[in-house]
Amino acid sequence: MPVTKRVSSNDFRGYGELAQRYKEGVDYAVHVMPRERSRVAVVAPHGGRIEGRTSEIARLIAGDEHGLYLFEGLRTTGDNFDCLHLASHWFDEPRALDLIASCDTVVAVHGYAARGPDVLLGGLNERLKEEVAQALAAIGFSCLIDGHRFPGRHPCNICNRGRSGEGVQLELSEELRKSGDWSGLAGAVRTVLGKLDRRSAEDDIRS
């Protein structure tokens, strides 16, 4: 049976507490698609009805090349964000951790509602943030790397929990997500991730 008494996700300190209150398959769903040949995982920890369209955009970025993880809100009562938005530094759903344990880099796709640039970039991988920002700016997207409220620098943030300890967080504006035109964004990010995979393969050969 679905939970009838709402509990705020702000009170949770991990997936275990969320799972005690809300039911998988009723309140939320989890989708995992590993890709053995890639060292990159694309995750949408607030997908479905939590942060709208982030699941779809994560799927486009991952394509057939990169690992994919989605945690999706299913509730029909309009309170998915309030109930299921587990903070990124508390996000420890076991299947997500299992997927990223075999990946060097994690790209987390989020959405934000305030007015601002198309994309706010966070995470601890400074080089990758710069490369993504440059690729997006080249096709007309507005980006901000520093000075915003989603820096994603906590070491326990899901984007920083791959093997390298450094990932990237993409906070996408509500206007961008509602536009439905995500192919350019996804293509630009995928190009950067392809270069990252090639660099990693070359490093392996040299070592």
Residue pairs with C-beta under 8 A, 6 or more apart in sequence:
1 23
1 26
2 23
2 26
2 27
2 75
3 21
3 22
3 23
3 27
3 83
6 79
6 82
6 83
7 21
7 22
7 83
8 82
8 83
9 18
9 81
9 82
9 83
9 84
9 85
9 86
9 87
10 87
11 17
12 18
12 86
12 87
12 90
13 90
14 86
14 90
14 92
15 86
15 90
15 91
15 92
15 93
15 94
16 92
18 84
18 86
21 83
22 28
22 83
22 84
24 30
25 74
26 74
27 73
27 74
27 75
27 83
27 84
28 48
28 71
28 72
28 73
28 74
28 75
28 84
29 48
29 70
29 71
29 72
29 74
30 69
30 70
30 71
30 72
30 93
30 95
31 68
31 69
31 70
31 72
32 68
32 69
32 70
32 95
32 96
32 98
32 99
33 62
33 67
33 68
33 69
34 67
34 99
34 102
35 62
35 64
35 65
35 66
35 67
35 68
37 65
38 65
38 66
38 67
38 103
38 197
39 103
39 104
39 105
39 163
39 196
39 197
39 200
40 65
40 66
40 67
40 103
40 104
40 105
40 106
40 107
40 193
40 196
40 197
41 66
41 67
41 68
41 69
41 99
41 100
41 103
41 105
41 106
41 107
41 162
42 58
42 61
42 62
42 66
42 67
42 68
42 69
42 106
42 107
42 108
42 109
43 58
43 68
43 69
43 70
43 96
43 99
43 100
43 106
43 107
43 108
43 109
43 158
43 159
44 51
44 54
44 55
44 57
44 58
44 69
44 70
44 71
44 72
44 108
44 109
44 110
45 69
45 71
45 86
45 88
45 91
45 93
45 96
45 108
45 110
45 158
46 54
46 71
46 73
46 81
46 84
46 85
46 86
46 110
46 111
47 54
47 55
47 58
47 70
47 71
47 72
47 73
48 55
48 70
48 71
48 72
48 73
48 74
48 80
49 72
49 73
49 74
49 75
49 80
50 71
50 72
50 73
50 80
50 81
50 84
50 85
51 81
51 85
51 110
51 111
51 112
51 177
52 111
52 174
52 177
52 178
53 111
53 172
53 177
53 178
53 180
53 182
54 109
54 110
54 111
54 172
54 177
55 70
55 72
56 182
57 109
57 172
57 177
57 182
57 185
57 186
58 68
58 70
58 109
59 68
59 70
60 182
60 183
60 186
61 107
61 109
61 186
61 189
61 190
61 193
62 68
63 186
63 190
65 190
65 193
65 194
65 197
66 107
66 193
67 99
67 100
67 103
69 95
69 96
69 99
69 100
71 84
71 86
71 91
71 93
71 96
73 80
73 81
73 83
73 84
74 80
75 83
75 84
86 93
88 108
88 110
88 152
88 154
88 157
88 158
88 159
88 169
89 154
89 156
89 157
89 158
90 156
91 157
91 158
96 158
97 161
100 106
100 158
100 161
100 162
101 163
102 163
103 162
103 163
104 162
104 163
104 164
104 200
105 125
105 128
105 162
105 164
105 166
105 167
105 168
105 193
105 196
106 158
106 159
106 160
106 161
106 162
106 167
106 168
107 159
107 167
107 168
107 169
107 170
107 189
107 193
108 123
108 152
108 157
108 158
108 159
108 167
108 168
108 169
108 170
109 170
109 172
110 150
110 169
110 170
110 171
110 172
111 171
111 172
111 173
111 174
111 177
112 120
112 150
112 171
112 172
112 173
112 174
113 174
115 173
116 144
116 148
116 173
117 141
117 142
117 143
117 144
117 173
118 136
118 141
118 142
118 143
118 172
118 173
118 175
118 176
118 185
119 133
119 136
119 141
119 142
119 143
119 144
119 170
119 171
119 172
119 173
119 176
119 185
120 143
120 144
120 148
120 150
120 170
120 171
121 129
121 132
121 133
121 143
121 144
121 145
121 168
121 169
121 170
121 171
122 129
122 148
122 150
122 151
122 152
122 153
122 157
122 159
122 168
122 169
122 171
123 129
123 152
123 153
123 157
123 159
123 160
123 166
123 167
123 168
123 169
124 152
124 153
124 155
124 159
124 160
124 165
124 166
124 167
125 164
125 166
125 167
125 168
126 166
128 166
128 167
128 168
128 192
128 196
129 145
129 168
130 145
131 192
131 195
132 143
132 168
132 170
132 188
132 189
132 192
133 143
133 145
135 188
135 189
135 191
135 192
136 143
136 185
136 188
136 189
137 143
138 188
139 184
139 188
140 184
141 176
141 184
141 185
141 188
148 171
150 169
150 171
152 159
152 160
152 167
152 168
152 169
153 160
154 160
155 165
157 167
157 169
159 167
159 168
159 169
160 166
160 167
161 167
170 189
172 185
176 182
176 185
